[in-house]
Amino acid sequence: MAKLIVAFVFILTFLNYGALCAQNSDELIVETLSHLKQHRKDKFEASLISIFPTYLKENLPNYQNSTKFLRGKKYNEVYQNLNSLIQEDYFLEEIKVDKNFKILHNRKDWKVFKLGLDKRINQYNNTIRLLLKNIQYKDQGIRLVLLYQQKKQPQDSALTILVNRQMKEIDLESAESVKKIIDEHGWLGKDKIGKEANEMLFLAIQHVDDSVAQTKYLPILAEAIKSKAAEPWQYAFLTDRLLMNQGKKQRYGTQTIISDKEYGGYIVPLENPDQVDELRQEMGLESLKEYLKEFDIDWDIEKYKREETIIEKRYKARFESLRKRR
């Protein structure tokens, strides 16, 4: 009975989501920051959970295309794009109540579409899927808030520090929930809980600042990859995050320091810079140069080797500073 109540609560959250999201993601972020500053916990959480799905709708081509084709009454194209979203497990609950698609509800093709949507939902463990989806919306929402805030104010501003503190609290709560799921059910694959929820198992362990937990779950993740319940790139990221949390050099080049006020962004020191692209390829990752473009870091292996000693000193100093704060 308790599990059913939990699932029902999360379903209600998603059904109410449509009423909260007339705003765009930036407006929701500003609202969320206002609630945080004024310590309005309930309102903060309500607006926070709306940020990430709104951001997705603004940035996913299939969602944008579906609304565009709907305005042009090109219904076949609408359903093609909605089905593409569903295949990725996006908006399984939200599509049914999304006001943008309300005009379709009286059409026969909507009934066929909805049957297919319900069939996909019913193949999953939805108690766990909805729990992880709720965790994902908080996890990604607070990171969008932090990115927005960092562009507006410096790292040491009172509000930026408050957002960082809130993110750490959310990460800790998320990890505790996910650890319970993995301990009870194992590392559930996409076929059991869908793609979004499956990725959240990894993200919660990845994001928490807890090398003990990461050490425990890294071999479990490795076994999950063998059974196709997880992806190799996840192992690469978690391996590097664990090494970074221990103050060691990383293996796959997935971790960067982007908040160093004095030196700017730089890559966490590498175990073997000459082999890093080969190792990344084995894990299904793009080249390091392509990856680091996302962080405005221009990867030049020869320059890295010349500056490696300096980078390692900065990295060790940062690690010691963080360690003293814990």
Residue pairs with C-beta under 8 A, 6 or more apart in sequence:
3 127
4 127
6 127
6 131
7 126
7 127
7 130
7 131
10 130
10 131
10 133
10 134
11 93
11 130
13 49
13 134
14 93
14 94
14 97
14 130
14 133
15 93
15 97
17 49
17 50
17 53
17 94
17 97
18 94
18 97
18 98
18 99
20 46
20 47
20 50
21 28
21 50
21 53
21 54
23 31
23 50
23 54
24 54
24 58
25 51
25 54
25 55
25 58
25 144
26 148
28 47
28 50
28 51
28 54
29 51
29 144
29 145
29 148
31 47
32 44
32 47
32 48
32 51
32 141
32 145
33 145
33 148
33 149
33 159
33 163
35 41
35 43
35 44
35 47
36 44
36 145
36 159
36 162
36 163
36 166
37 159
37 162
45 138
48 137
48 138
48 141
48 142
48 145
49 134
49 137
49 138
49 141
50 137
50 141
51 137
51 140
51 141
51 144
51 145
52 136
52 137
52 140
52 141
52 144
53 91
53 94
53 137
55 140
55 144
56 63
56 90
56 91
57 63
57 64
57 91
58 64
60 85
60 90
62 81
62 82
62 84
62 85
62 90
63 81
63 85
63 90
63 91
65 77
65 81
66 77
66 78
66 81
66 82
66 85
66 100
66 101
67 100
69 75
69 77
69 78
69 81
70 78
70 100
70 101
70 103
70 104
75 104
75 107
75 109
78 101
78 104
79 109
79 113
82 95
82 101
82 113
83 113
83 116
85 91
85 95
86 92
86 95
86 116
86 117
86 120
88 195
88 196
89 120
89 190
89 194
89 195
89 196
89 197
90 196
91 98
92 117
92 120
92 121
92 194
93 121
93 130
95 101
95 117
96 114
96 117
104 110
104 113
123 191
124 192
124 193
124 194
124 197
125 188
125 192
125 193
128 181
128 185
128 188
128 192
128 193
128 197
129 193
129 194
129 196
129 197
131 177
131 181
132 178
132 181
132 193
132 196
132 197
132 200
132 201
133 196
133 197
133 200
135 174
135 177
135 178
135 200
135 204
136 196
136 197
136 199
136 200
136 203
138 170
138 174
139 170
139 171
139 174
139 200
139 203
139 204
139 207
142 163
142 166
142 167
142 170
143 167
145 163
146 160
146 163
146 164
146 167
149 159
149 160
149 163
150 160
150 259
153 159
153 160
154 160
154 261
155 259
155 261
168 209
171 204
171 207
171 208
171 209
172 208
172 210
174 200
174 204
174 207
174 208
175 204
175 205
175 207
175 208
175 210
175 213
177 204
178 200
178 201
178 204
178 205
179 205
179 213
179 217
181 188
181 201
182 201
182 217
182 220
186 220
186 224
186 229
187 201
187 220
187 221
187 223
187 224
187 229
187 230
188 197
188 198
188 201
188 229
189 198
189 224
189 227
189 228
189 229
189 230
190 198
190 229
192 198
192 229
198 229
198 230
199 234
201 230
202 221
202 230
202 231
202 234
202 237
202 238
205 213
205 214
205 217
205 221
205 238
206 214
206 234
206 237
206 238
206 241
208 214
209 245
209 326
210 245
211 242
211 245
211 246
214 238
214 241
214 242
214 245
215 242
217 238
218 235
218 238
218 239
218 242
221 230
221 234
221 235
221 238
222 235
224 230
225 231
225 232
225 234
225 235
231 284
232 282
232 283
232 284
233 283
233 284
233 285
235 283
236 251
236 252
236 254
236 279
236 280
236 283
236 285
237 252
237 254
239 250
239 251
239 252
240 250
240 251
240 252
240 253
240 254
240 255
240 268
241 254
241 255
243 249
243 250
243 251
243 255
244 250
244 255
244 268
247 315
247 316
247 319
247 320
247 323
249 268
249 269
249 270
249 271
250 268
250 269
250 270
250 271
251 270
251 271
251 272
251 276
251 279
252 276
252 279
252 280
252 283
252 285
253 267
253 270
253 276
253 280
253 288
253 291
253 292
254 285
254 291
255 267
255 268
256 265
256 266
256 267
256 268
256 292
256 295
256 297
257 265
257 266
257 267
257 268
257 314
257 315
257 318
258 265
258 295
260 266
260 314
260 318
263 314
265 295
265 296
265 297
266 297
266 311
266 314
267 288
267 292
267 297
267 299
267 304
267 311
268 315
269 308
269 311
269 312
269 315
270 276
270 304
272 279
273 301
273 304
273 305
273 308
274 301
276 288
277 287
277 288
280 286
280 287
280 288
280 291
281 287
285 291
288 299
289 298
289 299
292 298
292 299
304 311
